[in-house]
Amino acid sequence: MDALQLLFSFLFILSSYYGVKAETRICNQNAFKLMGTDMGTLPFCDNKLPYNVRAKDLVDRMTLEEKVAQLGNKAIGVQRLNLPGYEWWSEALHGVSDVGPGTHFDKNVTAASSFPTVILTTASFNETLWKAIGQAVSDEARALFNLGLAGLTFWSPTINVARDPRWGRITETPGEDPFIVGRYAVNYVRGLQDVVGYEKTKDLNSRPLKVGACCKHFAAYDVDNWKGIDRYHFDAKVTERDMVETFLLPFEMCVKDGDVASVMCSYNRVNGIPTCADPRLLNQTIRQHWGLHGYIVADCDSIEVMIDGHKFLNDTPEEAVAQTLKAGKFHNLLHLLHRLDLDCGKYYPDYATLAVKKGKVTENTIDDSLKNLYIVLMRLGWFDGSPGHYSALGKNDVCSPQHLELSAEAAREGIVLLKNDNNILPLNFNGKQPKFAVVGPHANATIAMIGNYALKSGLACRYSTPVEAIGAYGNVVYAPGCLNVKCQSNNNISQAVQASAGVDATFLFVGLDLSIEAESLDRIDLNFPGWQQSLITQVANVSTNPVILVIFSAGGIDITFAKENPKISAILWAGYPGAEGGRAMADVIFGKYNPAGRLPITWYPADYVNKLPMTSMQLRPIPESGYPGRTYKFYNGSTIYPFGYGLSYTTFSYSIKSAPKLVTFDLGKLQQCKQITMLDGTQPQCPAILVQDSKCTERLNINVKVQNTGKRDGATVVFLYSVPPSNIAGAPIKRLVGFNRVFLRAGEAQVVKFTLNACKSFSIIGEDAYEVVPAGEHSIVVGDGSNPVSTQISFRFQ
């Protein structure tokens, strides 16, 4: 063990047993003295120099073999430079996880706070909450780093759009709307990364980071394993229009507005080219157009997938390594600085040296990748210590009472009330000690509530199970009815039916889990698995008092039978609510909390899957083939529940108090009108203008009055949609351009103010993938779906 490692080990022992906290600092004078080196002679440890200068000095001191050894997720370090090894791969999708090898737990810290999975947190439509969770997670990440249990780079969040309800990883995503996905990404990343006081550092390449986030998986990635077609072989055939409008937008927002430290490319190909070797996607888009301040990393073993799965260009390992380092064979000098910097895997460490010696890639290219990596580590304080003073964080900051309450609050805010016949909820037994039946495969859920990218052991700080939480309000008879969610036998259904007879209320906790929808596992249908529907129906039929159905899932389920069954009084969707999920659900059911969650995805009828294969990337409908389109923006069929749907224990009204009637754009002398395709074949004099040719300084102020017209206090989500002029071919039905979650006491009213960019909020993406603003009558629509209000805004060009 070298001197630096001895020093670190000593500090970690102090931290664990005596409460002394100390974060790793590479540029530590005492450590260098033990090595017999004067730190003052090393420019890479001179904190007065810019990071890029310091990183260059560090890399220039390495041999080729030493450089290559740092290019995998498990960088082995360079002992003669006092540079310890570093594991880049940690995960923090909805809490710090040990799925990545960069994080582990021990007997002193056995778990971290488990927040609801992303799809349920998104259902809150609360940007403040999204950022607060990121801040809490990064507090715990920094605490674990101080204790020697974690790194500083976390490959989260997942920001792929949930294009198809069958996708197994919907639980990780913020839903089907690219704008919402992007806003979630910005807020969560800011919560993870921002150091207070340094959010707007002038030079973003030197902006300090609390931890390093990563937006993944870039791009058009949403097929894992469907009917034998897997992500390691799938070629996503995507039009440029859909790419710009849907698949790239969240990543652009994450890089530009979130200033994320890294982007991860995906396993799949896009139009024939593996994303991790696509110079247009990696070079031109992420770095040149969006201006990434950080590094690009491959999803784990993606280079191996290029060779063995895609068999791309029949490359040898060293040829594939050269391609990804340069992001394509057909690069030019402008692209040399921009590439896939880090390999989650062993192909870079194993083959990059040979690739250089064979002349397939230059050593200078490797230098540039390493500089990107070390600049991020410098921004994280790995060399000098963080300006955020995070060394004070330790064991007591993991699983803190504040974080556990935040987890419960996130679940409460996200839970969606889908049905509430005769206002049966919230339940109130007026002081009586009621008797409840709690049945279903999720009635005693623990691990199922935390979804994926949780601790591999299944441990949590603590669990609040449904049966325990319901039991706090009455006497409980528990009978699961199914041994698991696959419910492959009906042998135990009779016990659940018997338990439900004669009780004051029956609670059915049903749905899906990671055995049905997960990474590497897509769904085939949109139904309850096995005998679950029979369980629900039989239990409801014998019940003479309220039946409350609670659904765990990420993707939607066709629950028409339950929605139309008068014996089922209420239905709630709880996503995967995290370790505090039991008490969160009970708080909603018994009225301690008024639900305000809204669905972040469309729930389709079961026959939707028969109308289009999961592998079709097209979003717009094709009437002649019966193709119905995807997401609320383009789907033209009936739904079980639409995007944005959700009920409350109170009622709200909306009115548009002020909005412009006319928006006029003064065209520049050299600005051209843009032709767009009209459904009736007509062509106005100036049908549209290019956004890229416009200054886009026009701001539209729209004031919406929302009033709680019921008798209970509660929150609502105010959605603001723009609707393009009719008669434009391929235009979306509507698109979300603003949202705001507001809390109102009974009878209270509030004016919600939206300020929109006239270009960005009212543009469409044309067939040629140009973003344009059409002339004509646009509309804005406000509301929660049940009682929308609208007004028109005329756009003219002169």
C-alpha positions in Angstrom: 0.0 0.0 0.0 1.5 3.4 -1.0 1.7 6.4 1.4 -1.3 8.2 -0.1 -3.5 5.1 0.3 -2.3 4.8 3.9 -3.3 8.4 4.6 -6.7 7.9 3.1 -7.3 4.7 5.1 -6.4 6.4 8.3 -8.8 9.2 7.6 -11.6 6.8 6.8 -11.0 4.9 10.1 -11.3 8.2 11.9 -14.4 9.0 10.0 -16.1 5.7 10.8 -15.2 5.4 14.5 -14.5 8.9 15.8 -16.9 11.0 13.7 -14.2 13.0 12.0 -15.2 13.7 8.4 -12.6 14.2 5.6 -13.2 14.3 1.9 -10.5 12.9 -0.5 -8.0 15.5 -1.8 -5.4 14.4 -4.3 -3.4 17.6 -3.9 -2.6 17.1 -0.3 0.8 18.4 0.8 1.3 15.9 3.5 0.6 13.0 1.2 3.2 14.3 -1.3 5.7 14.8 1.5 5.4 11.2 2.4 6.2 10.4 -1.2 9.2 12.7 -1.1 7.7 15.1 -3.6 7.3 18.9 -3.4 3.7 19.5 -4.5 4.7 23.1 -5.4 6.6 21.7 -8.4 3.5 20.1 -9.9 1.3 22.4 -12.0 -1.6 20.0 -11.9 -1.9 20.7 -8.1 -1.6 24.5 -8.5 -5.1 25.7 -7.8 -4.3 29.1 -9.2 -4.1 27.7 -12.7 -7.2 27.0 -14.9 -8.5 23.4 -14.8 -7.7 22.8 -18.5 -4.0 23.7 -17.9 -3.8 21.5 -14.8 -5.5 18.6 -16.5 -3.0 18.9 -19.5 -0.1 18.9 -17.1 -1.4 15.8 -15.4 -2.0 13.9 -18.6 1.3 14.9 -20.1 3.1 13.3 -17.2 1.6 9.9 -18.0 2.9 7.2 -20.4 0.6 5.8 -23.1 0.0 2.7 -21.0 -0.8 4.7 -17.9 -3.2 6.9 -19.9 -5.1 3.9 -21.4 -5.5 2.4 -18.0 -7.6 5.3 -16.9 -10.1 5.1 -19.8 -12.4 2.4 -18.3 -14.9 2.9 -15.6 -12.5 1.3 -13.2 -9.5 3.7 -13.6 -6.5 2.2 -11.8 -4.7 5.4 -11.1 -1.0 6.3 -11.3 0.8 5.7 -8.0 4.0 7.6 -9.0 1.8 10.7 -9.5 0.0 10.1 -6.2 -3.2 9.5 -8.3 -5.4 6.8 -6.7 -7.7 4.6 -8.7 -11.3 5.8 -9.2 -14.5 4.0 -10.0 -16.6 6.2 -12.2 -19.8 4.0 -12.1 -22.2 4.8 -9.4 -26.0 5.1 -9.6 -28.5 7.5 -8.1 -31.7 7.2 -10.1 -34.0 7.8 -7.1 -31.6 7.4 -4.2 -28.0 6.3 -3.9 -27.7 2.7 -5.1 -25.1 0.0 -5.0 -26.0 -1.2 -8.5 -22.9 0.5 -9.8 -19.5 -0.8 -8.3 -18.6 2.7 -7.2 -20.9 2.5 -4.2 -21.2 -0.1 -1.5 -22.7 -0.3 2.0 -21.4 -1.8 5.2 -22.4 -2.5 8.7 -22.2 1.1 9.7 -24.3 2.4 6.8 -26.5 -0.4 5.5 -28.8 1.6 3.1 -29.6 5.0 1.7 -33.0 6.8 1.4 -35.2 5.3 -1.2 -37.4 7.8 -3.0 -40.3 6.8 -5.3 -39.3 5.7 -8.8 -39.1 8.5 -11.3 -42.4 7.9 -13.1 -44.3 8.5 -9.8 -42.2 11.5 -8.7 -42.9 13.0 -12.1 -46.6 12.6 -11.6 -46.4 15.3 -9.0 -45.6 17.8 -11.7 -43.7 19.7 -9.0 -40.3 21.1 -10.2 -39.4 22.2 -6.7 -39.8 18.7 -5.4 -37.8 17.2 -8.3 -34.9 19.5 -7.4 -35.2 18.9 -3.7 -34.9 15.1 -4.2 -31.8 15.7 -6.2 -30.3 17.8 -3.4 -31.2 15.2 -0.8 -29.7 12.4 -2.9 -26.5 14.4 -3.4 -26.2 15.1 0.3 -26.3 11.3 0.9 -23.9 10.7 -2.0 -21.4 13.2 -0.5 -21.7 11.7 2.9 -21.0 8.2 1.5 -18.0 9.6 -0.4 -16.6 11.0 2.8 -17.1 7.6 4.5 -15.2 5.8 1.6 -18.4 4.1 0.4 -19.0 6.0 -2.9 -17.5 8.0 -5.7 -18.6 11.4 -7.0 -20.0 10.5 -10.4 -23.5 9.1 -10.7 -24.9 7.9 -14.0 -28.4 9.2 -13.5 -31.0 10.3 -14.5 -32.7 8.3 -17.3 -34.4 10.8 -19.6 -35.6 8.7 -22.5 -39.2 9.5 -23.6 -41.7 6.7 -22.8 -42.8 6.3 -26.4 -44.5 2.9 -26.0 -46.4 1.6 -23.0 -44.8 -1.8 -23.2 -41.3 -0.5 -22.5 -39.9 -2.2 -19.4 -37.9 0.8 -18.2 -40.8 3.3 -18.0 -40.4 3.2 -14.2 -37.1 5.1 -14.7 -38.4 7.8 -17.0 -40.3 11.0 -16.5 -43.0 10.0 -18.9 -44.1 10.5 -22.5 -43.8 14.3 -23.0 -40.4 15.4 -24.1 -40.8 18.9 -22.5 -41.7 17.3 -19.1 -38.8 14.8 -19.4 -36.5 17.7 -20.1 -37.8 19.8 -17.2 -37.4 16.8 -14.9 -33.8 16.3 -16.1 -32.9 20.0 -15.5 -34.3 20.1 -12.0 -32.9 16.7 -10.8 -29.5 17.4 -12.4 -29.4 20.9 -10.8 -30.3 19.3 -7.4 -27.5 16.8 -7.8 -24.8 19.0 -9.1 -25.3 22.6 -8.0 -23.0 24.0 -5.3 -24.8 26.9 -3.6 -23.3 30.2 -4.7 -21.7 28.8 -7.9 -24.8 28.0 -10.0 -23.9 30.7 -12.6 -20.1 30.6 -12.7 -19.0 32.5 -15.8 -16.7 29.8 -17.0 -18.9 26.7 -16.9 -15.9 24.4 -17.5 -14.7 25.5 -14.0 -18.1 25.5 -12.3 -17.8 23.5 -9.1 -20.0 20.4 -8.8 -21.5 18.7 -5.8 -21.7 15.4 -7.6 -21.5 14.7 -11.3 -24.8 13.6 -12.9 -25.3 11.9 -16.3 -28.2 12.1 -18.7 -28.8 8.8 -20.4 -29.4 6.9 -22.8 -28.6 8.9 -25.9 -30.6 8.4 -28.1 -33.9 6.9 -29.4 -33.4 4.2 -26.9 -36.6 2.5 -25.7 -36.6 -1.2 -26.8 -35.0 -3.6 -24.3 -36.3 -7.0 -25.1 -39.5 -7.4 -27.0 -40.4 -10.7 -28.7 -36.8 -11.6 -29.1 -35.7 -8.2 -30.4 -33.2 -6.8 -27.9 -31.3 -3.5 -27.3 -28.0 -5.1 -28.3 -29.2 -5.6 -31.9 -32.0 -3.1 -32.4 -31.7 -0.5 -35.1 -34.0 2.4 -34.4 -35.3 3.8 -37.7 -36.1 7.4 -36.9 -37.0 10.3 -39.0 -35.1 13.5 -38.5 -38.4 15.2 -37.6 -39.1 12.8 -34.7 -35.5 12.9 -33.7 -35.4 16.6 -33.2 -39.0 16.9 -31.9 -39.0 14.0 -29.4 -35.9 12.0 -28.9 -33.2 14.8 -28.7 -35.2 17.5 -26.9 -34.8 16.2 -23.3 -31.1 15.8 -23.8 -30.7 19.2 -25.3 -32.5 20.7 -22.2 -30.3 18.6 -19.9 -27.1 19.8 -21.4 -28.0 23.4 -22.1 -30.2 24.2 -19.1 -29.1 21.6 -16.6 -25.4 21.9 -17.5 -25.0 18.2 -16.8 -21.5 16.8 -16.4 -21.9 13.8 -18.7 -24.1 12.1 -21.3 -24.2 8.4 -21.8 -24.7 6.9 -25.3 -27.0 3.9 -25.7 -26.7 0.3 -27.0 -28.9 0.6 -30.0 -28.2 1.8 -33.5 -30.0 4.9 -34.9 -30.5 4.6 -38.7 -27.8 2.0 -39.0 -25.0 3.6 -36.8 -24.3 2.6 -33.2 -24.9 5.7 -31.1 -21.5 5.4 -29.4 -19.7 5.7 -32.7 -21.9 8.3 -34.4 -19.9 11.5 -35.1 -23.1 13.5 -35.8 -24.8 12.6 -32.6 -21.7 12.8 -30.3 -19.5 15.4 -32.0 -21.8 17.7 -33.8 -24.9 17.5 -31.5 -23.8 17.1 -27.9 -20.5 19.1 -28.0 -20.6 21.5 -30.9 -24.3 22.4 -31.0 -25.2 22.0 -27.3 -21.8 22.8 -25.7 -21.4 20.0 -23.2 -19.1 20.9 -20.3 -18.0 17.4 -19.3 -17.5 13.9 -20.7 -19.4 11.4 -22.8 -19.5 7.8 -21.5 -20.7 4.5 -23.1 -23.4 2.4 -21.6 -21.6 -0.6 -20.1 -20.0 -2.9 -22.7 -21.4 -0.9 -25.6 -18.2 -1.3 -27.6 -18.4 -5.1 -27.2 -22.1 -4.7 -28.3 -20.9 -2.9 -31.5 -18.6 -5.8 -32.3 -20.7 -8.8 -31.3 -24.3 -7.5 -31.5 -24.3 -5.0 -34.3 -21.2 -6.4 -36.1 -20.8 -2.8 -37.2 -18.4 -2.6 -40.2 -17.0 -6.0 -39.1 -14.6 -4.1 -36.9 -11.8 -5.7 -34.9 -11.7 -4.6 -31.2 -9.0 -2.0 -31.8 -10.9 -0.6 -34.8 -14.0 -0.3 -32.7 -12.1 1.4 -30.0 -10.6 3.8 -32.5 -14.0 4.6 -33.9 -15.5 5.4 -30.6 -12.6 7.5 -29.5 -13.0 9.5 -32.6 -16.8 9.0 -32.8 -16.6 7.7 -36.4 -14.1 6.9 -39.1 -15.2 9.8 -41.2 -14.3 12.6 -38.9 -12.5 15.8 -39.7 -10.1 18.0 -37.7 -13.0 20.0 -36.2 -14.2 16.8 -34.5 -10.9 15.6 -33.0 -11.6 17.1 -29.6 -15.0 15.6 -29.2 -15.6 11.9 -28.7 -16.7 9.1 -26.5 -14.4 9.8 -23.6 -15.0 6.9 -21.2 -15.7 3.3 -21.7 -17.9 1.6 -19.1 -16.1 -1.7 -19.7 -12.6 -3.0 -20.6 -12.3 -2.4 -24.3 -10.6 1.0 -24.0 -8.1 -0.3 -21.4 -7.5 -3.6 -23.3 -7.3 -2.3 -26.8 -6.5 1.4 -27.0 -2.8 1.0 -26.7 -2.8 -1.4 -29.7 -5.1 1.0 -31.6 -2.5 3.8 -31.2 0.4 1.6 -32.1 -1.4 0.4 -35.3 -2.0 4.0 -36.2 -5.8 3.8 -36.0 -6.0 6.6 -33.4 -3.6 9.2 -32.1 -2.3 9.4 -28.6 -3.4 13.1 -28.7 -7.0 11.9 -29.0 -6.7 9.9 -25.8 -5.1 12.9 -24.1 -8.2 15.0 -25.0 -10.6 12.4 -23.5 -8.5 12.2 -20.3 -8.5 16.0 -20.0 -12.3 16.0 -20.2 -12.4 13.4 -17.4 -9.9 15.1 -15.1 -11.5 18.5 -15.5 -14.8 17.0 -14.2 -13.0 15.4 -11.2 -11.3 18.8 -10.5 -14.7 20.5 -10.6 -15.9 17.9 -8.1 -13.2 18.8 -5.7 -11.4 15.5 -6.0 -8.1 17.3 -6.3 -8.5 20.3 -4.0 -11.6 19.8 -1.9 -15.1 21.1 -2.7 -16.0 24.7 -2.1 -19.3 23.5 -0.9 -17.8 22.4 2.4 -19.3 18.9 2.1 -16.7 17.3 4.4 -19.1 17.8 7.3 -21.6 15.3 5.8 -21.4 11.8 7.3 -23.4 8.8 8.6 -26.1 10.9 10.2 -26.9 12.5 6.9 -27.9 9.2 5.3 -31.5 8.0 5.9 -32.1 11.2 7.9 -35.6 11.9 9.2 -35.9 14.8 6.8 -35.0 12.6 3.8 -37.5 9.9 4.8 -40.2 12.5 5.1 -39.3 13.9 1.7 -39.6 10.4 0.3 -43.1 10.0 1.8 -44.1 13.5 0.5 -42.9 12.7 -3.0 -45.1 9.6 -3.0 -48.1 11.5 -1.6 -47.7 14.2 -4.3 -47.4 11.7 -7.1 -50.2 9.2 -6.3 -53.0 9.6 -8.8 -56.7 9.2 -8.0 -58.3 7.6 -11.0 -61.8 6.8 -9.8 -63.8 8.0 -6.8 -67.4 7.0 -7.1 -69.8 9.0 -4.9 -66.7 10.6 -3.3 -66.1 7.5 -1.3 -62.6 8.7 -0.5 -61.3 9.8 1.8 -62.6 7.1 4.1 -63.9 8.3 7.5 -65.4 5.9 10.0 -66.3 8.6 12.6 -64.3 7.2 15.5 -65.5 3.6 14.9 -62.8 0.9 14.9 -63.3 -0.6 11.5 -62.4 -4.0 10.1 -60.5 -4.1 6.9 -59.5 -6.7 4.4 -56.1 -6.0 2.8 -55.5 -8.4 -0.1 -53.5 -8.7 -3.3 -49.9 -9.6 -4.2 -48.7 -6.1 -3.2 -50.6 -5.9 0.1 -47.4 -6.5 2.1 -45.0 -5.0 -0.5 -41.5 -4.0 0.5 -38.9 -4.5 -2.3 -41.5 -4.1 -5.0 -42.2 -0.5 -3.8 -38.7 0.6 -4.5 -38.5 -0.6 -8.1 -35.1 -0.9 -9.9 -31.8 0.8 -9.4 -32.3 0.3 -5.7 -30.0 -1.5 -3.3 -29.1 -5.0 -4.6 -29.8 -6.4 -1.2 -33.3 -4.9 -1.1 -32.5 -3.2 2.2 -33.9 0.2 2.8 -33.6 2.7 5.7 -37.0 1.3 6.8 -40.2 0.1 5.1 -43.7 1.3 5.5 -45.8 -1.5 4.0 -49.4 -1.2 2.8 -50.8 -3.7 5.3 -49.0 -2.0 8.2 -50.1 1.5 7.2 -53.7 0.5 6.7 -53.6 -1.4 10.0 -53.0 1.9 11.8 -56.6 2.9 10.9 -58.4 -0.3 11.9 -58.2 -4.1 12.4 -56.8 -5.9 9.4 -57.4 -9.3 7.8 -54.6 -10.0 5.4 -54.9 -12.5 2.5 -52.7 -11.9 -0.6 -54.8 -14.1 -2.9 -51.8 -14.4 -5.2 -48.3 -15.5 -4.2 -46.8 -12.9 -6.5 -47.8 -10.5 -9.3 -47.6 -13.2 -11.9 -50.5 -14.9 -10.1 -50.1 -18.1 -12.0 -52.5 -20.0 -9.8 -56.0 -19.3 -8.5 -55.6 -21.6 -5.5 -55.4 -18.8 -3.0 -58.1 -16.5 -4.4 -60.8 -18.0 -2.3 -58.9 -17.0 0.9 -58.9 -13.4 -0.3 -62.6 -13.6 -1.1 -63.4 -15.0 2.3 -61.4 -12.2 4.0 -63.3 -9.6 2.1 -66.7 -10.7 3.2 -68.3 -8.6 5.9 -65.6 -6.1 6.4 -66.0 -2.3 6.5 -63.7 -1.8 3.5 -61.5 -3.9 1.2 -58.2 -2.8 -0.1 -56.8 -4.5 -3.2 -53.1 -3.9 -3.8 -52.3 -5.3 -7.3 -50.3 -4.5 -10.4 -46.9 -5.2 -11.8 -43.3 -5.4 -10.6 -39.8 -6.0 -12.0 -40.7 -9.6 -13.0 -43.1 -8.0 -15.6 -41.6 -4.7 -16.6 -37.9 -4.0 -16.1 -34.6 -3.4 -17.8 -34.1 -6.1 -20.4 -37.8 -7.0 -20.1 -40.5 -5.4 -22.1 -44.2 -6.3 -21.8 -46.2 -8.1 -24.5 -49.7 -6.8 -23.4 -51.4 -4.2 -21.3 -53.3 -6.5 -19.0 -53.0 -7.6 -15.4 -50.8 -10.7 -15.2 -52.2 -14.2 -14.6 -55.2 -14.4 -12.4 -55.1 -10.9 -11.0 -58.1 -9.7 -12.9 -60.1 -12.6 -11.6 -58.9 -11.9 -8.1 -60.0 -8.3 -8.3 -63.4 -9.2 -9.8 -64.2 -12.0 -7.3 -63.2 -9.9 -4.3 -65.3 -7.0 -5.5 -68.3 -9.2 -6.1 -68.5 -10.4 -2.5 -67.9 -7.1 -0.9 -70.8 -5.1 0.5 -68.7 -2.1 1.5 -66.2 0.1 -0.3 -63.5 -1.6 -2.4 -60.4 0.4 -3.0 -58.1 -0.7 -5.8 -54.5 0.4 -5.6 -52.3 -0.3 -8.6 -48.5 -0.6 -8.7 -47.0 -0.1 -12.1 -45.0 2.1 -14.4 -46.7 1.5 -17.7 -50.5 1.7 -18.0 -52.8 -1.2 -17.7 -56.2 -1.7 -19.3 -58.4 -1.5 -16.3 -61.7 -0.9 -18.1 -63.3 -3.8 -16.2 -62.5 -2.2 -12.9 -63.3 1.4 -14.1 -66.8 0.2 -15.1 -67.4 -2.1 -12.1 -69.8 -0.3 -9.7 -68.6 -2.5 -6.8 -65.1 -1.0 -7.1 -65.6 2.4 -5.5 -62.1 4.0 -6.0 -58.9 3.4 -7.9 -55.5 4.8 -7.2 -52.3 4.5 -9.2 -49.2 4.5 -6.9 -46.5 3.8 -9.4 -43.7 2.3 -7.3 -43.9 4.6 -4.3 -40.6 4.0 -2.5 -39.9 2.6 0.9 -42.2 5.1 2.6 -45.0 4.1 0.2 -47.3 2.4 2.7 -47.9 5.5 4.9 -48.1 7.7 1.8 -50.9 5.7 0.3 -52.7 5.5 3.7 -52.4 9.3 4.1 -54.2 9.7 0.8 -56.9 7.1 1.4 -57.8 8.3 4.8 -57.7 12.0 4.0 -54.6 13.3 5.6 -53.5 14.2 2.1 -55.6 15.4 -0.8 -54.3 13.7 -4.0 -53.1 15.9 -6.9 -51.0 13.6 -9.0 -51.5 13.5 -12.7 -50.6 10.8 -15.1 -47.4 11.4 -17.0 -48.3 8.8 -19.6 -51.3 7.9 -21.6 -53.1 4.7 -20.5 -54.2 2.9 -23.7 -56.7 0.1 -24.2 -55.3 -3.4 -24.5 -55.8 -3.6 -28.3 -53.4 -0.8 -28.8 -50.5 -3.3 -28.9 -52.1 -5.1 -31.8 -52.1 -1.9 -34.0 -48.3 -1.3 -34.1 -45.2 -3.2 -33.2 -43.1 -1.9 -30.3 -40.2 -1.5 -32.7 -41.9 1.1 -34.9 -40.4 4.5 -34.0 -42.9 6.6 -35.9 -44.9 8.9 -33.6 -47.5 10.3 -36.0 -50.5 8.2 -37.1 -50.8 6.6 -40.5 -54.5 6.3 -41.2 -54.2 4.1 -44.2 -52.5 1.4 -42.2 -54.6 1.8 -39.1 -51.5 3.1 -37.2 -52.9 5.2 -34.3 -49.9 7.3 -33.4 -48.1 7.6 -30.1 -48.3 9.8 -27.0 -51.0 12.4 -26.3 -49.4 14.7 -28.9 -50.3 12.4 -31.8 -52.5 9.4 -30.7 -55.9 9.7 -32.2 -57.8 6.8 -30.5 -59.7 6.3 -27.3 -57.9 6.0 -24.0 -58.4 4.4 -20.6 -57.1 7.5 -19.0 -55.4 10.4 -20.9 -52.1 12.1 -20.2 -52.5 14.6 -17.3 -55.5 12.8 -15.8 -56.1 12.8 -12.1 -58.9 13.5 -9.6 -58.9 15.4 -6.3 -61.1 15.5 -3.2 -62.0 19.0 -4.2 -62.8 20.8 -7.4 -61.1 23.6 -9.4 -62.1 26.0 -12.0 -59.9 27.8 -14.5 -60.2 31.0 -16.5 -57.8 32.9 -18.7 -57.5 36.4 -17.3 -55.2 37.8 -19.9 -53.4 36.7 -23.1 -52.4 38.5 -26.2 -54.8 38.4 -29.2 -52.2 39.2 -31.8 -48.4 38.5 -32.1 -46.6 40.2 -35.0 -43.1 39.3 -36.1 -41.1 41.9 -38.0 -39.1 40.0 -40.5 -35.6 41.0 -41.3 -34.5 42.1 -44.8 -32.8 38.8 -45.4 -35.3 36.6 -43.6 -37.2 34.2 -45.8 -40.7 32.8 -45.4 -40.8 29.0 -45.1 -43.1 26.7 -46.9 -45.0 24.0 -45.0 -47.3 21.3 -46.1 -51.0 22.1 -45.7 -53.7 19.4 -45.6 -55.9 21.2 -48.2 -53.0 22.0 -50.5 -53.3 25.7 -50.1 -50.2 27.9 -49.4 -50.6 31.2 -47.6 -48.4 34.1 -48.7 -46.0 33.6 -45.8 -47.0 30.3 -44.1 -44.1 30.1 -41.6 -40.7 31.4 -40.5 -37.6 29.6 -39.4 -37.0 29.8 -35.7 -33.2 29.8 -36.3 -33.5 32.9 -38.4 -35.5 34.8 -35.8 -34.3 36.7 -32.7 -37.1 35.1 -30.7 -37.3 38.0 -28.3 -41.1 38.1 -28.2 -42.5 37.1 -24.8 -46.1 36.2 -24.2 -47.6 36.7 -20.8 -50.5 34.5 -20.0 -52.3 34.9 -16.7 -54.6 32.0 -15.6 -57.0 32.3 -12.7 -57.4 29.0 -10.8 -59.9 28.6 -8.0 -60.6 25.9 -5.5 -64.4 25.6 -5.8 -64.7 22.7 -3.4 -64.8 22.3 0.4 -61.3 20.9 0.9 -57.9 22.4 0.7 -55.8 20.9 -2.0 -53.3 21.2 -4.9 -53.9 21.1 -8.6 -51.6 21.1 -11.6 -52.3 23.9 -14.1 -51.4 22.6 -17.5 -50.9 25.1 -20.4 -50.9 23.6 -23.9 -50.4 25.3 -27.3 -52.4 24.1 -30.3 -51.1 25.0 -33.8 -53.3 26.3 -36.5 -55.5 23.6 -38.1 -54.8 22.4 -41.6 -51.1 21.8 -41.1 -50.0 18.3 -42.1 -48.3 16.4 -39.3 -48.7 19.0 -36.6 -49.3 17.7 -33.1 -52.8 17.7 -31.6 -51.4 19.9 -28.8 -48.2 20.1 -26.8 -47.5 21.1 -23.3 -45.6 24.4 -23.0 -46.1 25.2 -19.3 -47.3 23.7 -16.0 -47.5 24.7 -12.4 -48.6 22.9 -9.3 -50.4 25.2 -6.9 -52.0 24.7 -3.5 -55.2 26.4 -2.7 -57.4 26.4 0.4 -61.1 25.8 0.0 -62.6 28.8 -1.9 -59.2 30.4 -2.5 -58.2 31.7 -6.0 -54.8 32.5 -7.4 -53.5 33.9 -10.7 -50.8 31.7 -12.2 -48.5 33.6 -14.5 -46.9 32.0 -17.5 -44.3 33.7 -19.6 -43.7 32.0 -23.0 -41.2 32.4 -25.7 -43.3 33.1 -28.8 -41.0 31.1 -31.1 -40.3 28.1 -28.9 -43.8 27.6 -27.3 -45.7 28.0 -30.6 -43.4 26.3 -33.1 -43.7 23.0 -34.8 -41.1 20.7 -36.4 -41.7 20.5 -40.1 -41.3 17.4 -42.3 -37.7 18.6 -43.1 -36.9 18.7 -39.4 -36.7 22.5 -39.3 -38.3 24.3 -36.4 -40.8 26.8 -37.7 -43.4 29.2 -36.4 -46.6 28.9 -38.5 -48.8 31.9 -39.3 -52.4 31.8 -38.4 -54.7 31.1 -35.5 -52.9 29.4 -32.6 -54.7 28.4 -29.4 -53.8 28.0 -25.8 -55.6 25.5 -23.7 -55.6 25.5 -19.9 -56.9 23.0 -17.5 -56.7 19.5 -16.1 -58.6 17.7 -18.9 -62.1 17.7 -17.4 -62.9 21.4 -17.8 -60.4 23.1 -20.1 -60.6 26.7 -21.2 -59.0 28.2 -24.3 -58.4 31.3 -26.3 -56.9 32.1 -29.7 -53.7 34.0 -30.5 -53.2 35.2 -34.1 -49.6 35.1 -35.4 -48.7 37.4 -38.3 -45.5 38.2 -40.2 -44.7 41.5 -41.7 
